[in-house]
Amino acid sequence: MVSLAEVVAGLPETKKLYLDDSYKKEAESHVLRWIKDTGRKGYVVVRETIMHPKSGAQPSDHGVLESAGITFIVNKVMEYNGVIVHYGEISGGDFKEEDCVKLRLDWERRYKIMRTHTAGHIVDYAVVTIYGRPFQSQSAMHDVGYGFQEYIGEYSGDLKERIEEVANEVVMSNKPVFAEYVNAHELSKRVFGAPNLARLPRLDVYRIVVIEGINAIPCGGTHVKNTSEVGRIKIESIEQVGNGFKVSYRVLDG
């Protein structure tokens, strides 16, 4: 089996188009590397991509790469040393270096993830608002319509309905959601309502996702442009887990 280190060896970092435009459904690029794995499965690296890897508590995008009769079904996207690697199954031939390819995103899946990830930031705000103090986050997942946040600390009382109410007030308030970039010196002045700042890696530039008036959190994920796009947030459960508690939620239409 080929390692990701071997797949990306000597390649430049991938231009991540999804960071500046989460709504970009199609793009063109060029193949930098194609490596077979088993059968018709293999790894493709292109110069730029619209597909988000599994990272930052967000699952991998799915999609298709096409070139002159060749179709590559992407069922997993990964990142290694800044290089995005697409893994899937090819038909119609094999890619060659510098082949022009068209990338098409599984948009229905991506948009649901965007809504769920934005909902996760809203749930963060609702938890802090209801409990009246910040919590350190220790785990999270923003999947296709379902997510959870785990916080360190104790919770008391049955506050599920109140957290849900505050979260949906934010959804209905039509708050703009946008990304901006700040340097390390500006970071502490620009973020607010963000857990785990002490655990951030040292970078020259940070990407921050802002929900206007709600929070501004360092994040490399994909998000909707307005809280109204999230839909209804349903808090499924709040339960004790180890040294903290877990808030599970779903994103519903309408």
BELPEMO-V358125 format. One record per residue. N is the residue number from 1. RES is the residue in three letters. D_CENTER is the distance of its C-alpha to the mean C-alpha in whole Angstrom. Layout:
BEGIN
n->[N:N]
res->[RES:RES]
d_center->[D_CENTER:D_CENTER]
END
This chain:
BEGIN
n->[1:2:3:4:5:6:7:8:9:10:11:12:13:14:15:16:17:18:19:20:21:22:23:24:25:26:27:28:29:30:31:32:33:34:35:36:37:38:39:40:41:42:43:44:45:46:47:48:49:50:51:52:53:54:55:56:57:58:59:60:61:62:63:64:65:66:67:68:69:70:71:72:73:74:75:76:77:78:79:80:81:82:83:84:85:86:87:88:89:90:91:92:93:94:95:96:97:98:99:100:101:102:103:104:105:106:107:108:109:110:111:112:113:114:115:116:117:118:119:120:121:122:123:124:125:126:127:128:129:130:131:132:133:134:135:136:137:138:139:140:141:142:143:144:145:146:147:148:149:150:151:152:153:154:155:156:157:158:159:160:161:162:163:164:165:166:167:168:169:170:171:172:173:174:175:176:177:178:179:180:181:182:183:184:185:186:187:188:189:190:191:192:193:194:195:196:197:198:199:200:201:202:203:204:205:206:207:208:209:210:211:212:213:214:215:216:217:218:219:220:221:222:223:224:225:226:227:228:229:230:231:232:233:234:235:236:237:238:239:240:241:242:243:244:245:246:247:248:249:250:251:252:253:254]
res->[MET:VAL:SER:LEU:ALA:GLU:VAL:VAL:ALA:GLY:LEU:PRO:GLU:THR:LYS:LYS:LEU:TYR:LEU:ASP:ASP:SER:TYR:LYS:LYS:GLU:ALA:GLU:SER:HIS:VAL:LEU:ARG:TRP:ILE:LYS:ASP:THR:GLY:ARG:LYS:GLY:TYR:VAL:VAL:VAL:ARG:GLU:THR:ILE:MET:HIS:PRO:LYS:SER:GLY:ALA:GLN:PRO:SER:ASP:HIS:GLY:VAL:LEU:GLU:SER:ALA:GLY:ILE:THR:PHE:ILE:VAL:ASN:LYS:VAL:MET:GLU:TYR:ASN:GLY:VAL:ILE:VAL:HIS:TYR:GLY:GLU:ILE:SER:GLY:GLY:ASP:PHE:LYS:GLU:GLU:ASP:CYS:VAL:LYS:LEU:ARG:LEU:ASP:TRP:GLU:ARG:ARG:TYR:LYS:ILE:MET:ARG:THR:HIS:THR:ALA:GLY:HIS:ILE:VAL:ASP:TYR:ALA:VAL:VAL:THR:ILE:TYR:GLY:ARG:PRO:PHE:GLN:SER:GLN:SER:ALA:MET:HIS:ASP:VAL:GLY:TYR:GLY:PHE:GLN:GLU:TYR:ILE:GLY:GLU:TYR:SER:GLY:ASP:LEU:LYS:GLU:ARG:ILE:GLU:GLU:VAL:ALA:ASN:GLU:VAL:VAL:MET:SER:ASN:LYS:PRO:VAL:PHE:ALA:GLU:TYR:VAL:ASN:ALA:HIS:GLU:LEU:SER:LYS:ARG:VAL:PHE:GLY:ALA:PRO:ASN:LEU:ALA:ARG:LEU:PRO:ARG:LEU:ASP:VAL:TYR:ARG:ILE:VAL:VAL:ILE:GLU:GLY:ILE:ASN:ALA:ILE:PRO:CYS:GLY:GLY:THR:HIS:VAL:LYS:ASN:THR:SER:GLU:VAL:GLY:ARG:ILE:LYS:ILE:GLU:SER:ILE:GLU:GLN:VAL:GLY:ASN:GLY:PHE:LYS:VAL:SER:TYR:ARG:VAL:LEU:ASP:GLY]
d_center->[27:26:24:20:23:25:23:22:25:26:23:22:18:16:16:12:13:10:10:13:13:10:13:14:15:18:19:22:22:24:24:24:25:25:26:27:26:29:30:28:25:24:21:21:20:20:20:17:14:12:10:7:8:7:7:6:7:4:7:8:9:13:15:19:20:24:27:31:31:28:25:23:20:17:16:14:12:12:13:16:17:15:16:14:16:16:18:20:23:26:29:31:32:30:28:30:29:28:28:27:24:22:18:18:14:14:14:15:12:9:11:11:7:7:10:9:7:9:12:11:12:15:16:16:18:20:21:22:24:26:26:27:26:23:21:20:16:17:14:11:9:7:9:11:13:13:12:14:14:17:19:22:25:27:27:30:31:30:27:25:27:27:23:22:25:23:20:21:23:20:19:22:23:21:19:18:14:14:13:16:17:19:21:22:25:23:20:22:24:21:19:20:19:16:17:17:18:21:18:16:17:20:19:21:18:15:13:13:11:14:15:19:21:19:17:15:13:12:8:6:3:5:8:11:14:16:16:19:16:15:18:19:18:20:20:21:23:23:24:26:24:26:26:24:22:19:18:17:16:16:15:18:20:22]
END
